């Protein structure tokens, strides 16, 4: 079982819709969770972090964490074509060994005008 | 300029040559990391460092060497480049053990 799993996509949504990106992780020792956005040919950019169960909102983005289910998600409201990118879920290494993050393989999102 | 910078942006080298990729950050972040990103494999950790003079292996360290004599620099050396090391290499830094990373802009390395 992969440590951090994401659907590879592509996930295609129409402009203005809600895009829902999902991520599961295998180790209950993980405490920090991150979403990165990566445009084609660019480096990953941190867009959300979440540490507690529940929802965290930042503009059009909402991160959701459920530690009991070992599940973290990212919702993008009012999706725009500029949101088209690959979204990487990252989880801190269990017991925070050396600050390392474990990345999922990413979900490609395509927002159609 | 503040931030994390990688050089060169692009590099073509021949099999068997030694090549060094540079990474410099201006935040005095304790943690620094080297990843490679390949289609089908995602981001894979090569080496990381918790502080100056403290480095440790990641998931795919074979064929790579790192050093960290100063907090701000974390160079990655391919001792004898192989075609399988053709990849995009990202350096990242983090100021706290539980925080997210900031990535550099990457180096696209081609080994011919």
Backbone of each chain as ProteinMPNN parsed JSONL, in Angstrom:
{"seq_chain_A": "XXXXXXXXXXXXXXXXXXXXXXXXXXXXXXXXXXXXXXXXXXXXXXXXXXXXXXXXXXXXXXXXXXXXXXXXXXXXXXXXXXXXXXXXXXXXXXXXXXXXXXXXXXXXXXXXX", "coords_chain_A": {"N_chain_A": [[0.849, -1.202, 0.0], [0.566, 2.179, -0.915], [2.012, 5.002, 0.719], [0.89, 7.555, 0.633], [-1.934, 8.256, -1.107], [-3.424, 9.25, -4.116], [-5.984, 9.93, -6.519], [-5.049, 9.727, -9.846], [-6.225, 11.066, -11.905], [-6.962, 12.36, -15.225], [-8.925, 14.926, -13.624], [-11.738, 16.436, -14.646], [-13.489, 19.428, -14.713], [-16.196, 21.744, -15.177], [-15.872, 25.278, -15.743], [-16.467, 27.329, -12.921], [-17.575, 25.355, -11.362], [-17.398, 23.106, -8.487], [-14.379, 21.696, -7.594], [-13.207, 18.641, -6.407], [-10.718, 17.169, -4.637], [-9.009, 14.328, -3.583], [-7.319, 12.498, -0.954], [-5.622, 9.877, 0.623], [-3.945, 8.528, 3.457], [-1.497, 6.383, 4.96], [-0.371, 6.097, 7.517], [-1.08, 6.492, 10.877], [0.436, 8.084, 12.513], [1.061, 10.454, 11.312], [0.829, 14.019, 11.318], [0.699, 16.448, 10.088], [-0.499, 18.106, 7.205], [-0.586, 18.802, 3.776], [-1.336, 20.716, 0.856], [-0.19, 21.044, -2.398], [0.177, 22.95, -5.359], [0.969, 22.421, -8.709], [1.957, 23.757, -11.6], [2.336, 22.932, -15.056], [5.645, 22.262, -15.89], [6.625, 23.805, -13.886], [7.601, 24.493, -10.426], [6.429, 22.845, -7.403], [3.953, 24.518, -5.443], [3.077, 25.642, -2.306], [-0.212, 25.609, -1.166], [-2.136, 25.099, 0.771], [-2.299, 24.238, 4.217], [-2.997, 21.945, 6.831], [-3.772, 20.916, 10.11], [-5.462, 20.054, 12.064], [-8.419, 18.141, 12.746], [-11.267, 18.637, 10.666], [-12.444, 21.504, 8.837], [-10.63, 23.851, 6.862], [-10.532, 27.023, 5.61], [-9.528, 29.041, 2.842], [-9.925, 31.618, 1.016], [-11.015, 30.621, -2.12], [-10.404, 28.032, -1.623], [-10.75, 25.072, 0.288], [-9.571, 23.021, 2.764], [-9.96, 19.766, 4.037], [-9.865, 17.634, 6.803], [-9.783, 14.386, 8.111], [-8.805, 12.56, 10.534], [-9.428, 10.139, 11.703], [-10.424, 8.611, 9.632], [-8.259, 8.763, 8.039], [-7.903, 10.605, 5.941], [-7.724, 13.25, 3.668], [-8.809, 16.177, 2.042], [-9.212, 18.46, -0.712], [-11.092, 21.172, -1.609], [-12.075, 23.121, -4.319], [-13.698, 25.944, -4.906], [-15.872, 27.579, -7.297], [-14.334, 27.043, -9.664], [-11.647, 27.929, -11.811], [-10.212, 28.328, -15.113], [-7.519, 28.881, -14.706], [-6.938, 27.372, -12.517], [-6.242, 24.938, -13.433], [-4.035, 22.393, -13.131], [-1.596, 20.242, -11.586], [-2.298, 18.72, -8.53], [-0.785, 18.158, -5.533], [-0.786, 16.074, -2.774], [0.561, 16.123, 0.461], [2.102, 14.647, 3.259], [3.299, 14.734, 6.555], [6.195, 12.938, 7.551], [5.678, 10.043, 9.484], [5.867, 10.564, 12.956], [7.448, 12.628, 12.525], [10.06, 12.569, 11.312], [12.88, 14.207, 10.814], [11.619, 16.318, 9.507], [10.601, 15.51, 7.109], [8.497, 15.205, 4.239], [5.947, 13.19, 2.786], [4.934, 12.589, -0.417], [1.989, 12.35, -2.422], [1.19, 11.041, -5.697], [-0.084, 12.904, -7.123], [-2.916, 14.693, -8.478], [-4.238, 15.426, -11.542], [-5.836, 18.293, -12.537], [-8.272, 19.618, -14.646], [-9.809, 22.454, -15.76], [-12.496, 23.354, -17.558], [-13.359, 25.929, -19.82]], "CA_chain_A": [[0.0, 0.0, 0.0], [1.316, 3.418, -0.96], [1.846, 5.76, 1.953], [-0.038, 8.65, 0.343], [-2.568, 7.896, -2.364], [-4.337, 10.184, -4.774], [-6.411, 9.558, -7.86], [-4.167, 10.459, -10.76], [-7.008, 11.869, -12.832], [-7.314, 13.754, -14.968], [-10.233, 15.317, -13.159], [-12.181, 17.529, -15.49], [-14.682, 20.105, -14.209], [-16.484, 22.981, -15.924], [-15.611, 26.535, -15.052], [-17.497, 27.695, -11.965], [-17.971, 24.2, -10.552], [-16.526, 22.753, -7.36], [-13.465, 20.575, -7.829], [-12.932, 17.918, -5.171], [-9.505, 16.355, -4.758], [-8.966, 13.473, -2.402], [-6.023, 11.932, -0.598], [-5.614, 9.034, 1.814], [-2.594, 8.251, 3.935], [-1.508, 5.07, 5.6], [0.163, 6.008, 8.876], [-1.79, 7.346, 11.832], [1.382, 8.953, 13.196], [1.195, 11.724, 10.599], [0.117, 15.088, 12.008], [0.671, 17.673, 9.277], [-1.001, 17.753, 5.884], [-0.362, 19.948, 2.895], [-1.683, 20.635, -0.565], [0.648, 21.825, -3.296], [-0.261, 23.082, -6.742], [2.108, 22.425, -9.613], [1.676, 23.998, -13.006], [3.226, 22.192, -15.946], [6.965, 22.851, -16.072], [6.961, 24.663, -12.734], [7.821, 23.785, -9.166], [5.241, 22.812, -6.536], [3.699, 25.718, -4.645], [2.214, 25.33, -1.166], [-1.433, 26.411, -1.165], [-2.911, 24.894, 1.997], [-1.818, 23.327, 5.233], [-4.031, 21.665, 7.828], [-3.181, 20.123, 11.167], [-6.512, 19.574, 12.967], [-9.62, 17.632, 12.108], [-12.251, 19.635, 10.315], [-12.249, 22.271, 7.619], [-9.864, 25.098, 6.893], [-10.864, 27.744, 4.388], [-8.674, 30.149, 2.439], [-10.438, 32.061, -0.269], [-11.82, 29.602, -2.802], [-9.894, 26.719, -1.254], [-11.067, 24.504, 1.598], [-8.963, 21.732, 3.071], [-10.723, 18.997, 5.016], [-9.051, 16.564, 7.39], [-10.435, 13.412, 8.972], [-7.707, 11.677, 10.95], [-9.962, 8.802, 11.992], [-10.527, 7.929, 8.34], [-6.971, 8.954, 7.358], [-8.387, 11.178, 4.687], [-7.629, 14.705, 3.555], [-9.321, 16.579, 0.741], [-9.129, 19.868, -1.096], [-12.199, 21.632, -2.438], [-11.855, 24.398, -4.992], [-14.993, 26.488, -5.328], [-15.835, 28.49, -8.443], [-13.099, 26.686, -10.369], [-11.259, 28.757, -12.942], [-9.211, 27.669, -15.972], [-6.188, 29.067, -14.117], [-6.731, 26.333, -11.494], [-5.786, 23.725, -14.113], [-2.69, 22.088, -12.64], [-1.54, 19.006, -10.807], [-2.376, 19.001, -7.099], [-0.043, 17.158, -4.765], [-1.055, 15.951, -1.348], [1.784, 15.764, 1.19], [1.87, 14.297, 4.658], [4.614, 14.667, 7.226], [6.629, 11.583, 7.866], [5.231, 9.68, 10.829], [6.747, 10.921, 14.071], [8.172, 13.819, 12.076], [11.482, 12.284, 11.182], [13.684, 15.117, 10.013], [10.836, 17.276, 8.742], [10.312, 14.999, 5.772], [7.134, 15.042, 3.761], [5.7, 12.128, 1.825], [4.038, 13.143, -1.421], [1.246, 11.521, -3.337], [1.635, 11.204, -7.073], [-0.733, 14.079, -7.695], [-4.128, 14.607, -9.288], [-4.278, 16.458, -12.579], [-7.136, 18.947, -12.641], [-8.489, 20.418, -15.838], [-11.025, 23.253, -15.657], [-12.877, 23.7, -18.929], [-14.148, 27.178, -19.92]], "C_chain_A": [[0.882, 1.248, 0.0], [1.022, 4.231, 0.288], [0.863, 6.911, 1.788], [-0.619, 8.373, -1.039], [-3.52, 8.978, -2.837], [-4.784, 9.566, -6.083], [-5.612, 10.389, -8.853], [-4.93, 11.367, -11.714], [-6.731, 11.455, -14.269], [-8.751, 13.919, -14.488], [-10.643, 16.539, -13.961], [-13.467, 18.112, -14.923], [-14.939, 21.344, -15.056], [-16.167, 24.201, -15.07], [-16.784, 26.893, -14.146], [-17.945, 26.575, -11.049], [-17.026, 24.037, -9.362], [-15.683, 21.555, -7.762], [-13.125, 19.949, -6.483], [-11.769, 16.955, -5.381], [-9.309, 15.597, -3.457], [-7.605, 12.821, -2.212], [-6.198, 11.058, 0.642], [-4.167, 8.748, 2.189], [-2.617, 7.042, 4.857], [-1.112, 5.08, 7.08], [-0.501, 7.008, 9.814], [-0.873, 8.284, 12.606], [1.56, 10.312, 12.526], [0.297, 12.783, 11.225], [-0.053, 16.35, 11.175], [0.363, 17.299, 7.838], [-0.995, 18.992, 5.008], [-0.904, 19.647, 1.501], [-0.778, 21.592, -1.34], [-0.008, 21.844, -4.672], [0.985, 23.163, -7.617], [1.628, 22.615, -11.046], [2.717, 23.264, -13.847], [4.544, 22.934, -16.146], [7.419, 23.745, -14.938], [7.181, 23.824, -11.485], [6.537, 23.776, -8.333], [5.173, 24.054, -5.653], [2.721, 25.35, -3.534], [0.971, 26.229, -1.186], [-2.252, 26.238, 0.114], [-2.15, 23.976, 2.938], [-2.937, 23.119, 6.239], [-3.465, 20.687, 8.831], [-4.23, 19.496, 12.091], [-7.682, 19.044, 12.16], [-10.6, 18.766, 11.804], [-11.883, 20.325, 9.015], [-11.388, 23.494, 7.879], [-10.056, 25.786, 5.554], [-9.87, 28.859, 4.124], [-9.115, 30.565, 1.047], [-11.326, 31.001, -0.895], [-11.429, 28.176, -2.422], [-10.35, 26.323, 0.152], [-10.37, 23.164, 1.723], [-9.782, 21.067, 4.161], [-9.86, 17.846, 5.498], [-9.907, 15.694, 8.291], [-9.39, 12.381, 9.358], [-8.209, 10.263, 11.24], [-10.049, 7.976, 10.72], [-9.246, 8.032, 7.53], [-7.198, 9.503, 5.957], [-8.242, 12.693, 4.74], [-8.078, 15.087, 2.148], [-9.128, 18.069, 0.535], [-10.318, 20.168, -2.002], [-11.828, 22.981, -3.032], [-13.206, 24.872, -5.493], [-14.809, 27.433, -6.499], [-14.548, 28.273, -9.248], [-12.894, 27.554, -11.601], [-10.27, 27.992, -13.819], [-7.792, 27.793, -15.418], [-5.906, 28.089, -12.976], [-6.254, 25.022, -12.117], [-4.317, 23.495, -13.793], [-2.733, 20.692, -12.035], [-1.47, 19.371, -9.328], [-1.768, 17.833, -6.332], [-0.451, 17.226, -3.302], [0.252, 15.531, -0.672], [1.471, 15.601, 2.665], [3.222, 14.225, 5.352], [4.93, 13.233, 7.577], [6.202, 11.245, 9.283], [6.28, 9.96, 11.877], [7.769, 11.962, 13.631], [9.678, 13.609, 11.991], [12.148, 13.286, 10.249], [12.889, 16.062, 9.151], [10.438, 16.788, 7.371], [8.82, 14.945, 5.477], [7.086, 13.87, 2.788], [4.646, 12.659, 0.871], [3.244, 12.04, -2.115], [1.694, 11.819, -4.759], [0.926, 12.34, -7.783], [-1.98, 13.749, -8.485], [-4.114, 15.762, -10.272], [-5.7, 16.995, -12.688], [-7.186, 19.777, -13.915], [-9.825, 21.135, -15.694], [-11.345, 23.785, -17.044], [-13.722, 24.971, -18.957], [-15.562, 26.9, -20.425]], "O_chain_A": [[1.813, 1.368, 0.796], [-0.073, 4.163, 0.846], [0.091, 7.209, 2.699], [0.116, 8.268, -2.021], [-4.304, 9.536, -2.069], [-4.059, 8.777, -6.688], [-5.51, 11.608, -8.716], [-4.371, 12.315, -12.267], [-6.311, 10.325, -14.516], [-9.655, 13.178, -14.876], [-9.956, 17.56, -13.945], [-14.427, 17.381, -14.679], [-14.001, 21.931, -15.595], [-16.195, 24.15, -13.841], [-17.944, 26.779, -14.541], [-18.627, 26.825, -10.055], [-16.01, 24.722, -9.245], [-16.202, 20.533, -8.211], [-12.792, 20.655, -5.531], [-11.84, 16.044, -6.205], [-9.429, 16.16, -2.369], [-6.848, 12.62, -3.161], [-6.852, 11.464, 1.603], [-3.282, 8.729, 1.333], [-3.643, 6.726, 5.459], [-1.48, 4.168, 7.82], [-0.484, 8.214, 9.572], [-1.353, 9.189, 13.288], [2.148, 11.221, 13.112], [-0.837, 12.505, 11.613], [-0.853, 17.222, 11.515], [0.884, 16.317, 7.31], [-1.353, 20.086, 5.445], [-0.927, 18.506, 1.042], [-0.624, 22.763, -0.994], [-0.656, 20.883, -5.087], [1.933, 23.882, -7.303], [0.978, 21.743, -11.623], [3.835, 23.012, -13.397], [4.551, 24.104, -16.529], [8.475, 24.373, -15.017], [6.976, 22.61, -11.486], [5.658, 24.612, -8.54], [6.19, 24.567, -5.185], [1.651, 24.804, -3.804], [1.085, 27.454, -1.22], [-2.989, 27.146, 0.498], [-1.449, 23.06, 2.508], [-3.738, 24.024, 6.473], [-2.766, 19.743, 8.466], [-3.942, 18.538, 12.808], [-7.902, 19.456, 11.021], [-10.741, 19.716, 12.574], [-11.117, 19.803, 8.205], [-11.415, 24.087, 8.958], [-9.781, 25.212, 4.5], [-9.419, 29.539, 5.046], [-8.739, 29.959, 0.044], [-12.28, 30.536, -0.271], [-12.068, 27.219, -2.862], [-10.335, 27.134, 1.078], [-10.554, 22.277, 0.889], [-10.243, 21.724, 5.095], [-9.206, 17.169, 4.705], [-10.66, 16.194, 9.127], [-9.12, 11.444, 8.607], [-7.477, 9.294, 11.039], [-9.777, 6.775, 10.733], [-9.151, 7.453, 6.449], [-6.751, 8.948, 4.954], [-8.594, 13.331, 5.732], [-7.76, 14.397, 1.179], [-8.911, 18.828, 1.479], [-10.525, 19.51, -3.021], [-11.33, 23.867, -2.337], [-13.789, 24.272, -6.397], [-13.741, 28.017, -6.682], [-13.779, 29.207, -9.478], [-13.834, 27.869, -12.33], [-9.567, 27.107, -13.331], [-6.959, 26.913, -15.636], [-4.769, 27.983, -12.516], [-5.897, 24.092, -11.393], [-3.461, 24.308, -14.142], [-3.783, 20.051, -11.986], [-0.681, 20.226, -8.926], [-2.186, 16.683, -6.47], [-0.458, 18.291, -2.683], [0.967, 14.672, -1.188], [0.667, 16.341, 3.233], [4.184, 13.706, 4.787], [4.044, 12.427, 7.86], [6.345, 12.067, 10.188], [7.452, 9.627, 11.7], [8.806, 12.153, 14.267], [10.46, 14.387, 12.538], [11.988, 13.21, 9.031], [13.408, 16.571, 8.158], [9.979, 17.578, 6.545], [8.001, 14.675, 6.355], [8.045, 13.596, 2.068], [3.589, 13.124, 1.298], [3.754, 10.947, -2.362], [2.481, 12.736, -4.994], [1.282, 12.702, -8.905], [-2.095, 12.68, -9.083], [-3.994, 16.925, -9.887], [-6.646, 16.238, -12.906], [-6.265, 20.534, -14.22], [-10.86, 20.491, -15.524], [-10.583, 24.555, -17.628], [-14.692, 25.087, -18.208], [-16.36, 27.827, -20.569]]}, "seq_chain_B": "XXXXXXXXXXXXXXXXXXXXXXXXXXXXXXXXXXXXXXXXXXXXXXXXXXXXXXXXXXXXXXXXXXXXXXXXXXXXXXXXXXXXXXXXXXXXXXXXXXXXXXXXXXXXXXXX", "coords_chain_B": {"N_chain_B": [[18.537, 38.355, -3.676], [15.678, 37.377, -1.891], [14.738, 34.073, -0.872], [14.603, 30.817, -2.361], [16.944, 29.463, -4.44], [17.893, 27.717, -7.365], [20.508, 26.348, -9.319], [22.172, 25.036, -12.23], [19.378, 26.076, -14.362], [18.855, 24.451, -16.498], [20.551, 21.584, -17.664], [22.771, 19.733, -19.621], [24.51, 16.79, -19.733], [27.178, 14.385, -20.108], [27.171, 10.805, -19.992], [28.783, 9.396, -17.223], [30.128, 11.646, -16.391], [30.835, 13.978, -13.756], [28.528, 15.959, -12.028], [27.277, 18.904, -10.517], [24.567, 20.151, -8.779], [23.226, 23.167, -7.698], [21.943, 24.682, -4.708], [20.5, 27.296, -2.96], [19.423, 29.07, -0.137], [17.859, 31.865, 1.455], [16.637, 32.195, 3.871], [17.629, 31.132, 6.19], [16.663, 28.641, 6.868], [16.35, 25.591, 8.653], [15.95, 22.998, 7.648], [16.64, 21.238, 4.673], [16.099, 19.876, 1.414], [16.417, 17.465, -1.203], [14.766, 16.507, -4.097], [13.766, 14.332, -6.739], [11.846, 14.388, -9.706], [9.918, 12.399, -11.65], [8.052, 11.21, -14.439], [5.366, 9.179, -13.603], [6.488, 8.431, -11.233], [6.345, 10.455, -9.42], [7.304, 12.747, -6.822], [10.369, 12.05, -5.432], [12.358, 11.544, -2.618], [15.737, 12.348, -2.317], [18.014, 13.131, -0.744], [18.284, 14.617, 2.498], [18.595, 17.312, 4.889], [18.977, 18.29, 8.192], [20.295, 20.318, 9.412], [23.261, 22.371, 9.262], [26.017, 20.385, 8.359], [24.662, 18.058, 8.948], [23.324, 15.425, 7.415], [21.185, 13.145, 5.629], [20.112, 10.049, 4.144], [17.557, 9.701, 1.681], [14.841, 8.3, -0.069], [15.887, 7.492, -2.572], [18.932, 7.44, -2.789], [21.201, 6.452, -4.099], [24.07, 6.941, -6.061], [24.258, 9.598, -5.724], [25.601, 12.462, -3.985], [25.729, 14.562, -1.163], [26.389, 17.683, 0.534], [26.645, 19.881, 3.334], [27.929, 22.435, 4.358], [27.406, 25.027, 5.041], [24.554, 26.688, 6.376], [22.902, 27.832, 4.437], [23.384, 26.669, 1.962], [23.064, 23.81, -0.143], [24.345, 21.659, -1.912], [23.956, 19.232, -4.544], [25.516, 16.421, -5.785], [26.114, 14.485, -8.603], [27.937, 11.728, -8.913], [28.929, 10.129, -11.004], [27.398, 10.454, -13.741], [24.434, 8.881, -14.913], [22.174, 7.679, -17.466], [19.743, 7.094, -16.331], [19.488, 8.99, -14.431], [18.521, 11.201, -15.582], [16.272, 13.726, -15.181], [13.962, 15.91, -13.43], [15.085, 18.016, -10.97], [14.394, 19.04, -7.741], [15.024, 21.338, -5.211], [14.271, 21.996, -1.804], [13.204, 23.852, 1.079], [12.647, 24.175, 4.621], [11.472, 25.792, 7.498], [10.707, 24.75, 9.883], [10.204, 21.71, 11.667], [7.655, 20.601, 11.33], [6.496, 21.966, 9.33], [5.405, 23.085, 6.035], [7.112, 22.77, 2.87], [9.146, 25.084, 0.947], [9.726, 25.237, -2.422], [12.479, 25.305, -4.722], [13.0, 26.521, -8.089], [13.724, 24.459, -9.707], [15.857, 22.121, -11.497], [16.402, 21.014, -14.672], [17.739, 18.148, -15.714], [19.558, 16.5, -18.158], [20.961, 13.514, -19.144], [23.162, 12.326, -21.44]], "CA_chain_B": [[17.098, 38.149, -3.673], [15.239, 36.431, -0.885], [14.075, 32.895, -1.388], [15.4, 29.632, -2.6], [17.331, 29.466, -5.836], [18.613, 26.559, -7.868], [21.24, 26.565, -10.559], [21.564, 25.766, -13.334], [17.986, 25.716, -14.648], [18.932, 23.345, -17.432], [21.908, 21.05, -17.786], [22.957, 18.517, -20.382], [25.828, 16.245, -19.44], [27.417, 13.076, -20.7], [27.291, 9.665, -19.083], [30.076, 9.242, -16.573], [30.644, 12.923, -15.887], [30.362, 14.462, -12.471], [27.799, 17.221, -12.161], [26.786, 19.412, -9.238], [23.415, 21.043, -8.808], [23.353, 24.07, -6.555], [20.724, 25.152, -4.052], [20.826, 28.342, -1.999], [18.237, 29.721, 0.442], [18.223, 33.063, 2.219], [15.813, 32.306, 5.078], [18.262, 30.404, 7.305], [15.867, 27.459, 7.203], [17.158, 24.473, 9.128], [15.78, 21.796, 6.847], [16.724, 21.33, 3.227], [15.764, 18.59, 0.804], [16.539, 17.27, -2.641], [13.837, 15.56, -4.69], [13.693, 14.207, -8.18], [10.478, 14.161, -10.152], [9.85, 11.668, -12.906], [6.704, 10.772, -14.808], [5.033, 7.855, -13.088], [7.061, 8.211, -9.905], [6.106, 11.581, -8.535], [8.465, 13.32, -6.145], [11.082, 11.077, -4.603], [13.376, 12.192, -1.802], [17.083, 11.827, -2.549], [18.734, 13.391, 0.493], [17.799, 15.753, 3.239], [19.512, 17.823, 5.893], [18.281, 18.962, 9.294], [21.109, 21.469, 9.837], [24.615, 22.31, 8.691], [26.813, 19.198, 8.699], [23.802, 16.911, 9.253], [22.601, 14.989, 6.215], [20.743, 11.752, 5.707], [19.591, 9.516, 2.903], [16.134, 9.575, 1.475], [14.334, 7.084, -0.721], [16.669, 7.099, -3.753], [20.201, 8.149, -2.654], [22.333, 5.841, -4.799], [24.645, 7.701, -7.161], [24.24, 11.021, -5.361], [26.319, 12.872, -2.786], [25.397, 15.925, -0.732], [27.151, 18.267, 1.624], [26.013, 21.104, 3.835], [28.894, 23.094, 5.238], [26.751, 26.255, 5.489], [23.099, 26.525, 6.475], [22.171, 28.327, 3.272], [23.716, 25.951, 0.724], [22.887, 22.355, -0.072], [24.593, 21.16, -3.258], [23.758, 17.814, -4.863], [26.493, 15.995, -6.788], [26.029, 13.177, -9.247], [29.363, 11.404, -8.995], [29.174, 9.61, -12.345], [26.018, 10.526, -14.21], [23.879, 7.815, -15.747], [20.959, 8.106, -18.171], [18.599, 6.961, -15.432], [19.435, 10.179, -13.585], [17.807, 12.246, -16.307], [15.106, 14.013, -14.35], [13.863, 17.271, -12.902], [15.517, 17.999, -9.584], [13.902, 20.157, -6.935], [15.498, 21.592, -3.86], [13.242, 22.611, -0.972], [13.634, 24.153, 2.443], [11.585, 24.326, 5.61], [12.001, 26.406, 8.71], [10.291, 24.038, 11.094], [10.067, 20.292, 11.377], [6.292, 20.198, 10.954], [5.967, 22.904, 8.345], [5.512, 22.752, 4.623], [8.324, 23.202, 2.188], [9.173, 25.971, -0.194], [10.564, 24.626, -3.446], [13.156, 26.077, -5.736], [12.382, 26.46, -9.412], [14.066, 23.185, -10.328], [16.895, 21.942, -12.518], [16.102, 19.911, -15.6], [19.003, 17.527, -16.067], [19.536, 15.461, -19.182], [22.225, 12.79, -19.255], [23.173, 11.709, -22.775]], "C_chain_B": [[16.741, 37.096, -2.625], [14.611, 35.229, -1.547], [15.012, 31.732, -1.516], [15.684, 29.56, -4.09], [18.139, 28.224, -6.171], [19.351, 26.957, -9.134], [22.014, 25.301, -10.915], [20.101, 25.399, -13.505], [17.93, 24.51, -15.583], [20.391, 22.888, -17.534], [21.859, 19.801, -18.638], [24.368, 18.045, -20.091], [25.953, 14.862, -20.043], [27.505, 12.011, -19.609], [28.702, 9.585, -18.529], [30.66, 10.521, -16.005], [30.075, 13.218, -14.498], [29.65, 15.802, -12.692], [27.249, 17.615, -10.791], [25.644, 20.386, -9.476], [23.434, 21.87, -7.526], [21.993, 24.477, -6.019], [21.117, 26.128, -2.954], [19.53, 28.955, -1.481], [18.666, 30.828, 1.406], [17.458, 33.197, 3.53], [16.47, 31.737, 6.335], [17.403, 29.244, 7.782], [16.788, 26.324, 7.629], [17.136, 23.308, 8.155], [15.909, 22.105, 5.362], [16.625, 19.934, 2.632], [16.09, 18.613, -0.687], [15.574, 16.176, -3.071], [14.122, 15.459, -6.179], [12.252, 13.889, -8.549], [10.498, 13.564, -11.544], [8.416, 11.25, -13.151], [6.484, 9.37, -14.273], [5.582, 7.57, -11.704], [6.784, 9.347, -8.931], [7.398, 12.132, -7.969], [9.095, 12.265, -5.24], [12.245, 11.768, -3.903], [14.732, 11.526, -2.021], [17.897, 11.917, -1.259], [18.058, 14.551, 1.213], [18.807, 16.123, 4.323], [18.722, 18.582, 6.937], [19.031, 20.209, 9.77], [22.449, 21.351, 9.126], [25.347, 21.096, 9.253], [25.991, 17.993, 9.127], [23.003, 16.571, 8.003], [22.197, 13.534, 6.382], [20.103, 11.353, 4.39], [18.078, 9.526, 2.883], [15.812, 8.261, 0.813], [15.246, 6.569, -1.832], [18.049, 7.756, -3.739], [21.344, 7.637, -3.531], [22.763, 6.683, -5.994], [24.718, 9.191, -6.888], [25.043, 11.252, -4.084], [25.874, 14.287, -2.445], [26.375, 16.37, 0.335], [26.383, 19.487, 2.096], [26.94, 21.736, 4.865], [28.34, 24.409, 5.778], [25.246, 26.056, 5.459], [22.405, 26.849, 5.166], [22.392, 27.529, 1.987], [23.595, 24.444, 0.9], [23.102, 21.788, -1.473], [24.392, 19.651, -3.378], [24.705, 17.451, -5.995], [26.146, 14.606, -7.298], [27.464, 12.775, -9.555], [29.758, 10.929, -10.381], [27.801, 9.45, -13.002], [25.647, 9.34, -15.099], [22.583, 8.317, -16.384], [19.73, 8.031, -17.271], [18.469, 8.144, -14.473], [18.897, 11.388, -14.337], [16.485, 12.488, -15.594], [15.004, 15.516, -14.121], [14.158, 17.19, -11.413], [15.032, 19.262, -8.875], [14.587, 20.169, -5.579], [14.36, 22.253, -3.097], [13.826, 22.911, 0.395], [12.422, 24.346, 3.333], [12.188, 24.871, 6.887], [11.675, 25.659, 9.974], [10.043, 22.593, 10.728], [8.698, 19.888, 10.898], [5.712, 21.084, 9.877], [6.089, 22.404, 6.931], [6.794, 23.289, 4.033], [8.056, 24.374, 1.264], [10.171, 25.383, -1.183], [11.297, 25.677, -4.26], [12.511, 25.834, -7.09], [12.777, 25.22, -10.202], [15.218, 23.264, -11.311], [16.493, 20.762, -13.38], [17.429, 19.369, -16.104], [18.786, 16.435, -17.093], [20.918, 14.838, -19.261], [22.201, 12.024, -20.583], [24.317, 10.723, -22.918]], "O_chain_B": [[17.409, 36.071, -2.493], [14.03, 35.326, -2.627], [16.062, 31.664, -0.876], [14.763, 29.592, -4.907], [18.951, 27.748, -5.377], [18.885, 27.788, -9.913], [22.462, 24.574, -10.029], [19.627, 24.478, -12.84], [17.052, 23.656, -15.459], [21.323, 23.692, -17.496], [21.028, 18.919, -18.424], [25.319, 18.821, -20.192], [24.963, 14.247, -20.439], [27.866, 12.29, -18.466], [29.684, 9.691, -19.263], [31.6, 10.472, -15.211], [28.989, 12.766, -14.134], [30.118, 16.656, -13.446], [26.814, 16.766, -10.012], [25.752, 21.319, -10.273], [23.629, 21.348, -6.428], [21.022, 24.603, -6.765], [21.966, 25.823, -2.117], [18.648, 29.317, -2.26], [19.695, 30.732, 2.076], [17.606, 34.198, 4.231], [15.916, 31.853, 7.429], [17.414, 28.903, 8.965], [17.856, 26.117, 7.053], [18.17, 22.704, 7.87], [15.367, 23.091, 4.862], [17.012, 18.945, 3.254], [16.039, 19.659, -1.334], [15.553, 15.081, -2.509], [14.651, 16.386, -6.792], [11.536, 13.213, -7.81], [11.027, 14.152, -12.487], [7.661, 10.972, -12.219], [7.314, 8.482, -14.466], [5.197, 6.589, -11.068], [6.981, 9.188, -7.726], [8.461, 11.995, -8.575], [8.427, 11.67, -4.395], [13.021, 12.489, -4.531], [14.862, 10.305, -1.926], [18.4, 10.914, -0.753], [17.355, 15.357, 0.604], [19.731, 15.369, 4.632], [17.889, 19.424, 6.602], [18.457, 21.057, 10.455], [22.731, 20.349, 8.47], [25.303, 20.82, 10.452], [26.545, 17.008, 9.615], [22.122, 17.323, 7.586], [22.786, 12.792, 7.168], [19.621, 12.191, 3.628], [17.414, 9.381, 3.909], [16.431, 7.236, 1.098], [15.374, 5.359, -2.021], [18.323, 8.575, -4.616], [22.353, 8.324, -3.687], [21.946, 7.082, -6.824], [25.186, 9.96, -7.728], [25.153, 10.376, -3.227], [25.668, 15.112, -3.335], [27.081, 15.569, 0.947], [25.577, 20.055, 1.36], [26.756, 21.588, 6.073], [28.75, 24.863, 6.847], [24.727, 25.334, 4.608], [21.415, 26.205, 4.817], [21.649, 27.705, 1.021], [23.967, 23.881, 1.93], [22.13, 21.466, -2.156], [24.628, 18.899, -2.432], [24.701, 18.094, -7.044], [25.917, 13.679, -6.522], [28.129, 13.414, -10.37], [30.823, 11.296, -10.879], [27.135, 8.43, -12.831], [26.441, 8.872, -15.916], [21.971, 9.267, -15.895], [18.79, 8.809, -17.428], [17.458, 8.283, -13.785], [18.827, 12.484, -13.781], [15.68, 11.572, -15.426], [15.855, 16.287, -14.566], [13.557, 16.397, -10.688], [15.232, 20.384, -9.342], [14.706, 19.146, -4.905], [13.568, 22.993, -3.683], [14.812, 22.306, 0.815], [11.322, 24.641, 2.865], [13.273, 24.466, 7.305], [12.282, 25.893, 11.019], [9.704, 22.291, 9.584], [8.571, 18.93, 10.135], [4.534, 20.955, 9.546], [6.784, 21.426, 6.657], [7.466, 24.142, 4.612], [6.924, 24.63, 0.854], [11.308, 25.072, -0.83], [10.805, 26.787, -4.462], [11.585, 25.033, -7.213], [12.213, 24.962, -11.265], [15.514, 24.317, -11.876], [16.272, 19.657, -12.885], [18.154, 20.048, -16.832], [17.939, 15.558, -16.921], [21.919, 15.536, -19.423], [21.33, 11.185, -20.813], [24.478, 10.112, -23.975]]}, "name": "protein", "num_of_chains": 2, "seq": "XXXXXXXXXXXXXXXXXXXXXXXXXXXXXXXXXXXXXXXXXXXXXXXXXXXXXXXXXXXXXXXXXXXXXXXXXXXXXXXXXXXXXXXXXXXXXXXXXXXXXXXXXXXXXXXXXXXXXXXXXXXXXXXXXXXXXXXXXXXXXXXXXXXXXXXXXXXXXXXXXXXXXXXXXXXXXXXXXXXXXXXXXXXXXXXXXXXXXXXXXXXXXXXXXXXXXXXXXXXXXXXXX"}
